[in-house]
Amino acid sequence: MALTLSSSAFNAGASIPLQYTCEGQDLSPPLTWSNMPQGTKSLALIVDDPDAPDPKAPKMTYVHWVLYNIPVSTTELPENVGSKLPEGTQQGTNDWHRTGYGGPCPPIGTHRYFFKLYALDTLLPDLKEPTKKQLEEAMEGHILDKTELMGIYHKKSQ
């Protein structure tokens, strides 16, 4: 069975609820996963938006959350996990130049947000708050499986 990722807050392809966005409380949504492949030593999570700044003319992928060295004993992140991350989990730097979750906040249009979970065959070294690119480079050659959950969001104030 393949690695799976889901959220009790929204279904795949559906709208991300307001409380998980910049217009709400900017809480991280609850996430649950299963079917880690044999040999998994750690997990990594990257949340990004490939539609920035305008889905009709995207110019960049905006990074919202970077986590790595999530323990294999962990099968979920509760809503608003914040600083209560599983022991050993390390955070990277998002495109707001800070660690932690930053929810959807599109300047224009409806954007797609990809929650990407990676099963790795290693525990990564301390990467000192890596960017998405630095984490992807460190994961190279160590990915046993990958899954993603995509949600959409359109700002109410647009």
Secondary structure as the mmCIF struct_conf table of DSSP 4:
data_model
#
loop_
_struct_conf.conf_type_id
_struct_conf.id
_struct_conf.beg_label_comp_id
_struct_conf.beg_label_asym_id
_struct_conf.beg_label_seq_id
_struct_conf.end_label_comp_id
_struct_conf.end_label_asym_id
_struct_conf.end_label_seq_id
STRN STRN1 THR A 4 SER A 6
BEND BEND1 SER A 8 ALA A 9
TURN_TY1_P TURN_TY1_P1 ALA A 12 GLY A 13
BEND BEND2 ALA A 14 ALA A 14
STRN STRN2 SER A 15 SER A 15
HELX_LH_PP_P HELX_LH_PP_P1 ILE A 16 PRO A 17
HELX_RH_3T_P HELX_RH_3T_P1 LEU A 18 TYR A 20
BEND BEND3 THR A 21 THR A 21
TURN_TY1_P TURN_TY1_P2 CYS A 22 GLN A 25
HELX_LH_PP_P HELX_LH_PP_P2 LEU A 27 PRO A 30
STRN STRN3 LEU A 31 SER A 34
HELX_LH_PP_P HELX_LH_PP_P3 MET A 36 PRO A 37
TURN_TY1_P TURN_TY1_P3 GLN A 38 GLY A 39
STRN STRN4 SER A 42 ALA A 52
BEND BEND4 PRO A 53 PRO A 53
TURN_TY1_P TURN_TY1_P4 PRO A 55 LYS A 56
BEND BEND5 ALA A 57 ALA A 57
STRN STRN5 MET A 60 ILE A 70
TURN_TY1_P TURN_TY1_P5 VAL A 72 SER A 73
STRN STRN6 GLU A 76 LEU A 77
TURN_TY1_P TURN_TY1_P6 GLU A 79 ASN A 80
TURN_TY1_P TURN_TY1_P7 GLY A 82 SER A 83
HELX_LH_PP_P HELX_LH_PP_P4 LEU A 85 PRO A 86
TURN_TY1_P TURN_TY1_P8 GLU A 87 GLY A 88
STRN STRN7 GLN A 90 GLN A 91
TURN_TY1_P TURN_TY1_P9 ASP A 95 TRP A 96
BEND BEND6 HIS A 97 GLY A 100
BEND BEND7 PRO A 107 GLY A 109
STRN STRN8 THR A 110 LEU A 120
BEND BEND8 ASP A 121 THR A 122
HELX_LH_PP_P HELX_LH_PP_P5 LEU A 123 PRO A 125
BEND BEND9 LYS A 128 GLU A 129
HELX_RH_AL_P HELX_RH_AL_P1 LYS A 132 MET A 139
TURN_TY1_P TURN_TY1_P10 GLU A 140 GLY A 141
STRN STRN9 ILE A 143 HIS A 154
TURN_TY1_P TURN_TY1_P11 LYS A 156 SER A 157
#
